[in-house]
Amino acid sequence: MVLQRLDALVTLSLTGGGFQKRGGGVTGYVQQAYLAHLLPVSEFNPDHRYYWTVSPPLSLETLTQQDFISLVEGLEAEFQREYIAQKVDKDQDRVILMGVMTQKTTTEQFTETMIELTRLVETAGGEVLEVLEQKRSSTHPQTVVGAGKVEEIALRAQSLGANLVVFDRDLSPTQIRNLEMQIGVRVIDRTEVILDIFAQRAQSRAGKLQVELAQLEYQLPRLIGRGQSLSRLGGGIGTRGPGETKLETERRAIQRRIARLQEEVNLLMAHRSRLRQQRQKQEVFSIAIVGYTNAGKSTLLNALTQAEVYVADQLFATLDPTTRRVQVPNLTTGELITILLTDTVGFIHELPAELVDAFRATLEEVIEADALLHLVDLSHPAWENQFKSVLKILEDMPFLPGPMLWVFNKIDQVAPGMLDWIKGHYPDAVLISATSRLGLDELRNRLSQIVHN
C-alpha cells in the first residue's frame, strides 16, 4: 500500500461456504472487513515511526457508513502540509545515508566512516534526514543490500520526503540502476559526493581542470545504459545499424573532452615542473604540508607565513596548492634562512582513484618536495585511523622525499594526559596549535634542523 502510494485499503475475509458463482471461484459470504490507511507525521507519530494503521474487524454495515472521500481528503491535506514544509529549501538535497558493515570492517571503523560520510554530505550542501545500516557477510552484487533493506529505504525515502540516497561505498553502474528503479529516487555513492565538494571548492583554473577531468572519468562508465552493454557499435548480432546512438555519441564526446583535459593537465604539470626547477636552482629548500582533510594545513600555513589562504571548519575547504616563503632561524649562526612551504590538497580514507589520477599535478608537489610535514588533527576522535590513512596514501606514491616531520595540531583541544601519551609514543613529533599559535617557535626550529640535516 505504501509503495504503490494508496491512501486507503479495504480487505475482506470470507466465511468459506455459501453461494458459489457459475464457473467456480471463491465461495463464501463476507465475514469481516478491515480498513487500513496511511499515517502522516503527527505528535502521535513522530519521525514517521509508523507508516499505516489497520482498523479492528468491521462489519459490512459499519464499512458502508464510512465516508471514504472525507478520509482521503483529510489524509491528503495532512500529507500536503508535510510536503510543503519539506520543500521550504528547494536547493538543499534531502538525504538518506546507507551504510553496509561487512566482516572486513570493525564496529569502530564503520561508525567513523558513517560520521565522516555525514560530514561529507553536509559539506556538499545536503541535509541528512536519517542514517540506515545493515550488517552483511558481503555486499549484494546487484543491490549492495538485501531486498528487505531496499524496500525499507524506499519506504523511508517516501515517508521522509528524501530525494537522494547516498551509499558509503563505490557503486557499479548496474547497482545504481537497480537501486534507483526500486527506490524511486536518485542514488549516488561516496565518490560522487567528494567530486561534488571538489567542484564547489575549486577556484583556480588548474583546480577546475582537474575536477572536471575527475568527474568525466567517473561519469564515463555511468552513462544512460550503463556502459558498453547497450552500445550499438559492439560488432555483434543486433549491434549493427546505420548510425550511432545518442549513448555512443555522448560517450565519444566525453572521451574527446577527457583527452583535451589530460593534455591541459600535462601542460600544467610541465609549467609547475619548470617552477620547481627554478626554485632548485636557487637552492631554496621546500617542504610540503600533507595530512587528512580538515587537519589544519591552511591554518598552519597562514600562521607561519601570513598567506591568507581560505580557512573553514569543512572537509576539503581548499584544493589548490599554495606555496609561500617562511623564515626559520639558523640554529648555528642565528641568522634567518628562507624555505618554501606548500599547502596541498587534504587526504581522506580510501581516496577515490579518479581523484588520485586527476590531481597528480597537485600530488607532484608532494613528490618533488625536499621534505614532508605530516600534520595530524589530535582533537579528532579517529586521529589514529586518519594518521594511518595518510601514511597508506603516501606509501602508494611512486617516490617520496627523505625526511618527514610529524606535527600534532590542536593541542589546546585535548586533555593533558593525551599530550603526555603523545610525547611518550612520538618523542620526535612537534605539538602545536595553529589557531592559538602554540608551539610555532619550536616548529620553526625543527624545520631548520631538517634543512641543515
C-alpha positions as CSV (number, residue, x, y, z in Angstrom):
1,M,0.0,0.0,0.0
2,V,2.8,2.4,0.9
3,L,5.0,1.5,-2.1
4,Q,2.0,1.9,-4.5
5,R,1.0,5.2,-2.8
6,L,-2.5,4.1,-1.9
7,D,-4.3,6.3,0.7
8,A,-6.6,3.6,2.0
9,L,-7.2,-0.1,1.5
10,V,-10.1,-2.4,2.4
11,T,-9.6,-6.1,2.8
12,L,-12.5,-8.7,3.2
13,S,-12.4,-12.1,4.9
14,L,-14.9,-14.7,3.7
15,T,-16.7,-17.5,5.6
16,G,-15.5,-20.3,3.2
17,G,-19.0,-21.6,2.4
18,G,-22.2,-20.4,0.8
19,F,-23.0,-19.2,-2.7
20,Q,-20.7,-20.3,-5.5
21,K,-20.8,-18.4,-8.7
22,R,-21.2,-20.1,-12.1
23,G,-17.8,-21.3,-13.4
24,G,-16.3,-21.7,-9.9
25,G,-14.2,-19.2,-8.0
26,V,-14.1,-18.0,-4.4
27,T,-17.1,-19.0,-2.3
28,G,-18.5,-17.7,0.9
29,Y,-20.0,-14.6,2.5
30,V,-18.2,-11.6,3.8
31,Q,-17.4,-12.3,7.4
32,Q,-15.3,-9.3,8.4
33,A,-13.8,-6.2,6.9
34,Y,-10.6,-4.3,7.7
35,L,-9.8,-0.7,6.8
36,A,-6.1,0.4,6.5
37,H,-4.8,3.8,5.7
38,L,-1.5,5.7,5.7
39,L,-0.5,7.8,8.7
40,P,1.0,11.2,8.3
41,V,3.6,12.6,10.7
42,S,2.0,14.0,13.9
43,E,2.5,14.3,17.6
44,F,1.3,10.7,17.9
45,N,3.5,9.5,15.1
46,P,6.8,11.4,15.4
47,D,9.6,10.8,12.9
48,H,7.1,8.8,10.9
49,R,7.6,5.8,13.2
50,Y,4.5,4.1,11.7
51,Y,3.5,4.1,8.1
52,W,0.0,2.9,8.3
53,T,-2.8,1.8,10.7
54,V,-5.3,-1.1,10.5
55,S,-8.7,-0.9,12.0
56,P,-10.2,-3.7,14.2
57,P,-12.6,-6.1,12.4
58,L,-15.6,-4.2,10.9
59,S,-19.0,-5.3,9.7
60,L,-20.2,-4.5,6.2
61,E,-22.8,-2.2,7.7
62,T,-20.1,-0.2,9.5
63,L,-17.9,-0.2,6.5
64,T,-20.6,1.2,4.2
65,Q,-21.2,4.1,6.6
66,Q,-17.5,5.1,6.3
67,D,-17.0,8.4,4.5
68,F,-14.0,7.5,2.3
69,I,-14.0,10.8,0.5
70,S,-13.6,12.7,3.7
71,L,-10.9,10.2,5.0
72,V,-8.8,10.5,1.8
73,E,-9.2,14.3,1.6
74,G,-8.1,14.6,5.2
75,L,-5.1,12.4,4.7
76,E,-4.2,14.3,1.5
77,A,-4.3,17.6,3.4
78,E,-2.0,16.3,6.1
79,F,0.5,15.0,3.6
80,Q,0.3,18.2,1.6
81,R,1.2,20.2,4.7
82,E,4.1,17.9,5.4
83,Y,5.3,18.1,1.7
84,I,5.2,21.9,1.7
85,A,7.2,22.0,4.9
86,Q,9.8,19.7,3.3
87,K,10.0,21.9,0.2
88,V,10.9,25.1,2.0
89,D,14.6,24.9,0.9
90,K,14.4,23.6,-2.7
91,D,18.1,23.9,-3.3
92,Q,19.1,21.5,-0.5
93,D,19.0,17.8,-1.1
94,R,17.2,15.7,1.5
95,V,19.4,12.7,2.0
96,I,19.2,9.2,3.5
97,L,22.6,7.6,4.2
98,M,23.0,3.9,3.8
99,G,26.0,2.1,5.4
100,V,26.9,-1.6,5.0
101,M,29.1,-3.2,7.6
102,T,30.9,-6.3,6.3
103,Q,33.2,-8.8,8.1
104,K,36.2,-6.7,6.9
105,T,35.1,-3.7,9.0
106,T,35.2,-3.3,12.7
107,T,32.3,-1.6,14.5
108,E,34.6,1.4,15.4
109,Q,35.7,1.8,11.8
110,F,32.2,1.6,10.5
111,T,31.0,4.2,13.0
112,E,33.8,6.6,11.9
113,T,33.0,6.0,8.3
114,M,29.3,6.9,8.7
115,I,30.2,10.0,10.8
116,E,32.6,11.1,8.0
117,L,30.0,10.4,5.3
118,T,27.5,12.6,7.2
119,R,30.1,15.5,7.2
120,L,30.8,15.0,3.5
121,V,27.1,15.2,2.6
122,E,26.6,18.3,4.8
123,T,29.8,19.9,3.3
124,A,28.3,19.3,-0.1
125,G,25.1,21.1,0.9
126,G,22.8,18.2,1.7
127,E,20.6,17.7,4.7
128,V,20.9,14.2,6.3
129,L,17.5,13.0,7.3
130,E,18.3,9.5,8.5
131,V,21.2,7.0,8.7
132,L,20.3,3.4,7.9
133,E,22.7,0.5,8.5
134,Q,22.9,-3.2,7.6
135,K,25.3,-6.0,8.6
136,R,26.2,-8.4,5.9
137,S,28.9,-11.0,5.3
138,S,29.4,-9.5,1.9
139,T,27.6,-6.9,-0.3
140,H,24.9,-8.0,-2.7
141,P,26.2,-7.9,-6.3
142,Q,23.0,-6.3,-7.7
143,T,21.8,-4.0,-5.0
144,V,24.6,-3.9,-2.3
145,V,22.0,-4.6,0.4
146,G,19.3,-7.2,0.7
147,A,15.8,-7.0,-0.9
148,G,14.2,-6.2,2.5
149,K,16.6,-3.3,3.2
150,V,16.0,-1.9,-0.3
151,E,12.3,-1.9,0.5
152,E,12.9,-0.2,3.8
153,I,15.0,2.5,2.1
154,A,12.1,3.1,-0.4
155,L,9.6,3.4,2.5
156,R,11.8,5.8,4.4
157,A,12.5,7.9,1.3
158,Q,8.8,8.3,0.6
159,S,7.9,8.9,4.2
160,L,10.6,11.5,4.9
161,G,10.4,13.2,1.5
162,A,14.1,12.3,0.7
163,N,15.2,12.9,-2.9
164,L,18.7,11.4,-2.6
165,V,20.2,8.2,-1.1
166,V,24.0,8.1,-0.5
167,F,25.8,4.8,0.0
168,D,29.1,4.6,2.0
169,R,31.0,2.7,-0.8
170,D,31.5,2.9,-4.5
171,L,28.6,1.6,-6.6
172,S,28.8,0.0,-10.0
173,P,26.6,1.4,-12.8
174,T,24.4,-1.8,-12.6
175,Q,23.9,-1.3,-8.8
176,I,22.9,2.3,-9.2
177,R,20.4,1.5,-12.0
178,N,18.8,-1.3,-9.9
179,L,18.6,0.7,-6.7
180,E,17.1,3.8,-8.5
181,M,14.5,1.6,-10.1
182,Q,13.4,0.0,-6.8
183,I,13.8,3.0,-4.5
184,G,12.4,5.7,-6.9
185,V,14.9,8.5,-6.1
186,R,18.4,9.3,-7.2
187,V,21.2,7.1,-5.7
188,I,24.9,8.1,-5.6
189,D,28.0,6.8,-3.8
190,R,30.7,8.3,-1.6
191,T,33.0,9.2,-4.5
192,E,30.3,11.3,-6.2
193,V,29.8,13.3,-3.0
194,I,33.5,14.0,-2.8
195,L,33.6,15.0,-6.5
196,D,30.7,17.4,-5.9
197,I,32.6,19.0,-3.0
198,F,35.7,19.4,-5.2
199,A,33.6,21.0,-7.9
200,Q,32.3,23.6,-5.4
201,R,35.7,24.3,-3.9
202,A,37.9,24.6,-7.0
203,Q,38.9,28.2,-7.5
204,S,41.9,28.3,-9.8
205,R,41.9,27.2,-13.4
206,A,44.2,24.3,-12.6
207,G,41.8,23.1,-9.9
208,K,38.8,23.4,-12.1
209,L,40.5,21.5,-14.9
210,Q,41.4,18.6,-12.6
211,V,37.9,18.5,-11.0
212,E,36.3,18.3,-14.4
213,L,38.7,15.6,-15.5
214,A,37.9,13.5,-12.4
215,Q,34.1,14.0,-12.9
216,L,34.2,12.9,-16.6
217,E,36.3,9.9,-15.8
218,Y,33.8,8.9,-13.1
219,Q,30.8,9.6,-15.3
220,L,32.0,7.8,-18.5
221,P,31.1,4.2,-17.4
222,R,27.9,5.5,-15.8
223,L,26.1,7.0,-18.8
224,I,22.5,6.1,-19.5
225,G,22.6,2.4,-20.5
226,R,25.5,1.8,-18.1
227,G,28.5,1.1,-20.3
228,Q,29.3,-0.9,-23.3
229,S,26.5,-3.4,-22.9
230,L,24.0,-1.1,-24.7
231,S,26.4,0.3,-27.2
232,R,25.2,-0.1,-30.8
233,L,28.7,-0.4,-32.1
234,G,29.8,-3.6,-30.4
235,G,30.2,-5.5,-33.7
236,G,28.0,-8.5,-32.7
237,I,24.5,-9.7,-33.5
238,G,21.9,-6.9,-33.2
239,T,24.5,-4.2,-32.9
240,R,24.9,-3.2,-36.5
241,G,23.0,-0.2,-37.7
242,P,23.0,2.9,-40.0
243,G,24.3,5.3,-37.3
244,E,25.4,5.9,-33.8
245,T,23.0,6.0,-30.9
246,K,22.8,9.0,-28.6
247,L,24.6,7.0,-26.0
248,E,27.6,6.3,-28.2
249,T,27.7,9.9,-29.3
250,E,27.8,11.1,-25.7
251,R,30.5,8.6,-24.9
252,R,32.7,9.8,-27.7
253,A,32.2,13.4,-26.8
254,I,33.2,12.7,-23.2
255,Q,36.3,10.7,-24.3
256,R,37.4,13.6,-26.5
257,R,36.9,16.1,-23.7
258,I,38.9,13.8,-21.3
259,A,41.7,13.7,-23.9
260,R,41.8,17.5,-24.1
261,L,41.7,17.9,-20.4
262,Q,44.6,15.5,-19.9
263,E,46.6,17.5,-22.4
264,E,46.0,20.7,-20.4
265,V,46.8,18.9,-17.1
266,N,50.1,17.7,-18.7
267,L,50.9,21.3,-19.7
268,L,50.1,22.4,-16.2
269,M,52.4,19.7,-14.8
270,A,55.2,20.9,-17.1
271,H,54.7,24.5,-16.0
272,R,54.9,23.5,-12.3
273,S,58.0,21.4,-13.1
274,R,59.7,24.5,-14.5
275,L,58.9,26.5,-11.4
276,R,60.3,23.7,-9.2
277,Q,63.5,23.6,-11.3
278,Q,63.9,27.4,-10.8
279,R,63.5,27.0,-7.1
280,Q,66.0,24.2,-7.1
281,K,68.5,26.3,-9.0
282,Q,68.1,29.0,-6.3
283,E,68.7,26.2,-3.8
284,V,65.6,27.0,-1.8
285,F,64.6,24.2,0.5
286,S,60.9,23.1,0.0
287,I,58.6,21.4,2.4
288,A,55.1,20.1,1.6
289,I,52.4,20.0,4.2
290,V,50.4,16.9,4.0
291,G,47.6,15.5,6.2
292,Y,44.0,14.4,6.4
293,T,41.4,16.8,5.3
294,N,40.4,19.5,7.9
295,A,43.6,18.8,9.9
296,G,44.5,22.5,9.8
297,K,47.1,22.7,7.0
298,S,45.9,26.0,5.6
299,T,45.6,27.4,9.1
300,L,49.2,26.4,9.8
301,L,50.4,28.0,6.5
302,N,48.6,31.2,7.4
303,A,50.1,31.2,10.9
304,L,53.7,30.8,9.7
305,T,53.6,33.0,6.5
306,Q,50.5,35.3,6.7
307,A,49.4,33.7,3.5
308,E,45.7,34.5,4.0
309,V,44.6,31.1,2.5
310,Y,40.9,30.4,2.8
311,V,40.2,28.5,6.1
312,A,37.0,26.9,7.2
313,D,35.9,24.0,9.5
314,Q,35.0,22.0,6.5
315,L,36.2,18.9,4.6
316,F,38.3,19.9,1.6
317,A,38.0,23.6,2.3
318,T,40.9,24.3,-0.1
319,L,42.0,22.3,-3.1
320,D,44.7,24.3,-4.9
321,P,48.3,24.1,-3.7
322,T,49.7,27.3,-2.2
323,T,53.4,27.9,-1.8
324,R,54.8,30.6,0.5
325,R,58.1,31.6,1.9
326,V,58.8,31.3,5.6
327,Q,61.7,32.5,7.7
328,V,63.3,30.0,10.1
329,P,66.4,30.6,12.3
330,N,69.8,29.1,11.5
331,L,70.4,27.2,14.8
332,T,74.2,27.7,14.4
333,T,74.6,31.4,13.4
334,G,71.2,32.7,14.4
335,E,70.6,34.2,11.0
336,L,67.2,33.8,9.3
337,I,67.0,31.5,6.3
338,T,64.2,31.1,3.8
339,I,62.4,27.9,3.0
340,L,59.2,27.2,0.9
341,L,56.1,25.7,2.5
342,T,53.4,24.2,0.2
343,D,49.8,23.6,1.3
344,T,48.5,20.5,-0.6
345,V,45.0,19.0,-1.0
346,G,43.8,17.1,2.0
347,F,43.7,13.3,2.0
348,I,40.8,11.1,3.0
349,H,40.3,7.5,3.9
350,E,40.1,5.4,0.7
351,L,40.8,8.3,-1.6
352,P,38.9,7.7,-4.9
353,A,41.2,6.5,-7.7
354,E,39.7,9.2,-10.0
355,L,41.0,11.9,-7.7
356,V,44.5,10.4,-7.4
357,D,44.8,10.4,-11.2
358,A,43.3,13.8,-11.8
359,F,45.2,15.5,-9.0
360,R,48.6,14.2,-10.0
361,A,49.8,17.7,-10.7
362,T,49.0,18.7,-7.1
363,L,50.4,15.5,-5.7
364,E,53.6,16.1,-7.6
365,E,54.2,19.0,-5.2
366,V,54.4,16.3,-2.5
367,I,56.7,14.0,-4.6
368,E,59.1,16.8,-5.6
369,A,59.4,18.4,-2.2
370,D,62.6,18.1,-0.2
371,A,60.7,17.0,2.9
372,L,57.2,16.5,4.2
373,L,55.4,17.9,7.2
374,H,52.7,15.5,8.2
375,L,50.0,17.4,10.1
376,V,47.6,15.5,12.4
377,D,44.4,16.7,14.0
378,L,44.9,15.4,17.5
379,S,41.5,16.6,18.7
380,H,39.6,14.3,16.2
381,P,38.3,11.0,17.9
382,A,39.7,9.0,15.0
383,W,43.0,10.7,14.6
384,E,45.0,7.4,14.7
385,N,43.0,6.0,11.7
386,Q,43.4,9.3,9.9
387,F,47.1,9.2,10.6
388,K,47.4,5.6,9.2
389,S,45.2,6.6,6.1
390,V,47.6,9.4,5.2
391,L,50.6,7.1,5.6
392,K,49.0,4.5,3.4
393,I,48.3,7.0,0.6
394,L,51.9,8.3,0.8
395,E,53.3,4.7,0.7
396,D,51.4,4.1,-2.6
397,M,53.1,7.1,-4.3
398,P,56.0,6.2,-6.6
399,F,58.6,8.3,-4.8
400,L,58.7,10.4,-1.6
401,P,61.3,12.8,-0.2
402,G,63.5,11.6,2.6
403,P,62.6,13.3,6.0
404,M,59.1,13.6,7.4
405,L,58.2,15.6,10.4
406,W,55.2,14.6,12.4
407,V,53.3,17.6,13.8
408,F,50.3,17.1,16.1
409,N,47.8,20.1,15.8
410,K,45.0,21.4,18.0
411,I,46.7,20.5,21.3
412,D,44.6,23.2,23.0
413,Q,41.5,21.0,22.5
414,V,42.8,17.8,24.1
415,A,43.4,16.7,27.7
416,P,46.9,17.0,29.2
417,G,47.0,13.2,29.7
418,M,46.8,12.8,25.9
419,L,49.7,15.1,25.4
420,D,51.8,13.1,27.8
421,W,50.9,9.9,25.9
422,I,51.9,11.5,22.5
423,K,55.2,12.7,23.9
424,G,55.9,9.1,25.1
425,H,54.9,7.4,21.9
426,Y,56.1,10.0,19.4
427,P,59.1,11.7,21.0
428,D,60.3,13.3,17.8
429,A,56.9,14.9,17.0
430,V,56.1,18.6,17.4
431,L,53.0,19.6,19.4
432,I,51.3,22.8,18.2
433,S,48.0,24.7,17.9
434,A,48.0,26.6,14.7
435,T,44.9,28.6,15.7
436,S,46.3,29.6,19.2
437,R,49.8,29.9,17.8
438,L,51.2,27.5,20.4
439,G,54.5,25.7,19.7
440,L,55.2,27.6,16.4
441,D,58.7,28.7,17.6
442,E,59.6,25.0,18.3
443,L,58.2,24.1,14.9
444,R,60.4,26.7,13.2
445,N,63.5,25.3,15.0
446,R,62.6,21.7,13.9
447,L,62.2,22.9,10.3
448,S,65.6,24.5,10.5
449,Q,67.1,21.2,11.7
450,I,65.6,19.4,8.7
451,V,67.1,21.9,6.3
452,H,70.6,21.5,7.8
453,N,70.5,17.8,8.1
